[in-house]
Amino acid sequence: MAERSTLLIADLHLSPDRPDITQAFLHFLAGPARDADALYILGDLFEVWIGDDNPEPLLQLVATAIRQLSDQSVPVYFCHGNRDFLLKQGYARLAGMQLLAPHTVVDFYGTTTLLMHGDSLCTLDLGYQKFRRWWDQPWWQWLILHTPLWYRQHLGRKARRVSANDKMAKSSMIMDVTPDEVPKVLTSYQVRHLIHGHTHRPAVHELQLADGQKAWRYVLGDWYSQSAYLTVSPSGWQLHFASLTSPQSVAG
């Protein structure tokens, strides 16, 4: 009998421009995810989200596939990312997903763990954090979602261009997690395990808190060139990467 496990993914950035990533995700849902206790999606499932009323066929395709998984008694949880923060209950219900708070503490087989997308940890990126404070406001989101669809489509295309330019202009250090921020957050939530995405730099980081206790930060990988996910089980935690060549794994 296979050991119980929970799977976590992030940063798929699904879009009509990358049907290969969509197919990899559908294969993942029909494969490893079917045997999981639960699936957690920690943000940026989509490249851009302009509203639950977007008629793009990809959205229906993905919702149907996730719904099929949840209907098979595998609960699916979704934490907003910086690309799909406008995803609301309408689409979540369609896909059979449960929305999580930006910072959510869960118990994984006896290990208390903090889950988040991870962008709030990149505090050195002052320009992005300023913008983040804007779009995190309910009134701002309501205002955007009540503009015409064509205008939101325009904003989505513009956001993708701006994001691409920012990646070229900003240093890798600014766009990565601020090391000093991690122990602060772990201490604040009284946990020693953190899982997040956003940075596209999959790794397992061991650190020490102010009280001398060890802590661990698990960073999920993106899906631009591989299918990346984290397996959490009673016997251990492991990062997996399924590329076009051969699968890999990194134990925590």
N, C-alpha and C positions, 0 to 999 in steps of 0.2 A: 504494500500500500504506500502510495507517494506521501511524502511529508507535507503537512499543511504549509501554505505560504501566502504572502500578500505581495502584490506587484505594484511598483510605482514608476511612472513615466513623466516626462515633461518635454517641452520644446520640440514638438513635432512640426509646428509651423505649416500645417496642412493648407494647401492652396491648389487651385486648378492648374497652376504652372508646374506642379511637381506631382504628377499622378503616381510616380514610383513610390513616394513616401506614403501616399494614401493606400496603395496596394500592400505595402509593408505593414501598415497599421491594421488593415483588415485581416491580414494573415496572422498578426499577433493576437487580435481579438478572437479569432477562430482557433488559435493554437494554445500558446502558454496561458493566456488569460482565462481560458475555460475551466482550468483546474485550480484557479486561485480562490482564496477565501474572500478577496476583495481586490479592486483595482483603484489606485489613486492617480489622478491626472493633475500634476502640480503646475498648471498654467501653460500658456502659449500652445494650446492644442492646435489653434489656427494661426495662420500668418497675420491675419487682420480680421477684426470683427466689427461690422458696422451696424449690427442690430439683429434681433431675432427674426425680423421680417425680410431679411435678405433672401431673394429667390434663387440664389446660386445652388444648382443641383448637388454640389459636393456636400453641402450642409445636411441635406436630407439623407444622402447616402451614409454619411458618418453617424447621424442620429439613429438610423435604422440598425446599423451594425452594433452600436453601443447598447441600444435597447434590447437587441437579441441576447447580448451577454447578460445584462441585468435581469432579463426574463428567465435566464437559466440559473437564477439564485446566486449570481456573483454581483454584489453591490458595487456600484461605480461612484466614486467621489471626485468632485472637480473643484480645484482652487484656481481662482483667476490669475492670469499672467498679465504682463504689460501690453500684450497684443490682443487679448480677448477679454479685457476687463468689462466690456459692455454686454457680455453674455448674461442673459437674465433667466428667470424661472421658466419662461415660455419654452426656450430651447432645452433647458435642463429637464423639464418634464417630458418633452418629446423624446429625448435620448435616454430617459430613465436614469439620469445622474442626480446626485445629491450635492448641492452647493456647500462649500466649506467657507469658514471665515478666513481672512487673509493669513492669520496665524492660528493654527489648529493643533492642539495637543491630543495625541491618540496613544493607546496602549497596544503595542505590537508584541503579543505573546509574553507579557510581563515587563516589557521595556517601554517606559514612557518616552515619547518622541514628539518633537516639534516639527510640524510640516509648514512650508511656505513656498511661494514661488522663488523668492531669493533677491528680487530687485531692490527691496528695502534695505538690504545689507550693503549695497554699493554706494555708500554715503559720500565717497570722494567725487562722484559724478554729480556735481552741484546743479548743473543745468537740468539734468534728467530728474533729480529729486524735486526740484522746483515745479517742473511740469507734472510730476506724479502727484504732488499735493493738490494740483488743480483737478486732474481727472478722477481723483479719489473722492471728490465731493458729490453727493447725491444730486444736488441741484444742477451741477455741470453735466452729469450724465443724462439727467432728464432732459435738459435743454438740447443736447446733441441728438438724442434719440427721437426728439420731436421735430427735427429738421427733415426735409424731403429726402427720400432714399437716394436720388441722384446726387445730392450734395454730400451725403455720407460716403457714397462710393468715391467721390472726388477726394474727400478727406482721407479715406483709406489709402488711395494711391499716393497721395502726398506724404502720408505718414511713412509709407514704405521707402520712399525716396529719401526722406530726412533720416530715417534710421540707417540706411545704407551709407549715407554721407558721414553720419556721426561715427560709425564704426571705423571709417578710414581716417577721420580727423583726431579721434581720441586715443590716448595711450591705453595699452592693455591693462595697466595698473589701475587706472581710473575706472575702467569698465568692470573690474573684478570686485569681489567681495572685500570690504575693508576688514583686515584681520582683527582689529580691536573691537569691531562691532559684534563679532560672533560670541565671545564670552559674555558680553553684556546681555545679549538676547537670551542665551541659554540660562544665565543666572536669573534673569527676570521671570522666565517661565518655569524655573526650577526643574530643568531637565538636563540630561547629559548627552542626548542624541538629537541631531538635527538633520533633516533631509530637505533639499531644495534643488531647484534647477536654475534657469536664467543665464548663467555665465557660459554655458556650453563647454565647461571644462570638467568632465567627469573625473572624480577622484574620491579617495577616502582620506580625510584629514584628521589626525589625532592632535588634540590640544589639551592644555591644562587650565583649569579655572582658578580663580583667585583663592579658593579654599583648598587648593592642592589636588582636587579630584580631576581625573582624566575625563575628557569628553570627545565625542566624535562627530564630524560633519561629513555627510554623504552628499556629493554633488552629482546630480543626474546628467546624463549626456543628451545631446540633441539628436535629431533624426535626419540631418542633412545628407550624411553619407553612410549611416548605419542605423539599425534598430537597437536603441539603448534602453535598458530597464534595470531596475533594482529589485532583487528578490529578498524579502524579509521572511525568515522562518525561525522556528524555535531553536534550531541548531546553528544559525548564523545568517549574516547579511552578505549579499554578493551582487556586484555590478556585472551586467552582461552586455555584450556588444555583438550583434549579428550583422556582419558586413557582407559584401559581395564575394569576399574570399573565404573567410573561415570565422566561426564564432570565437569570441574571447570572453574571459571573465576576470574580475578582480575581486578578491575576497576582502572583507572588512574585519 
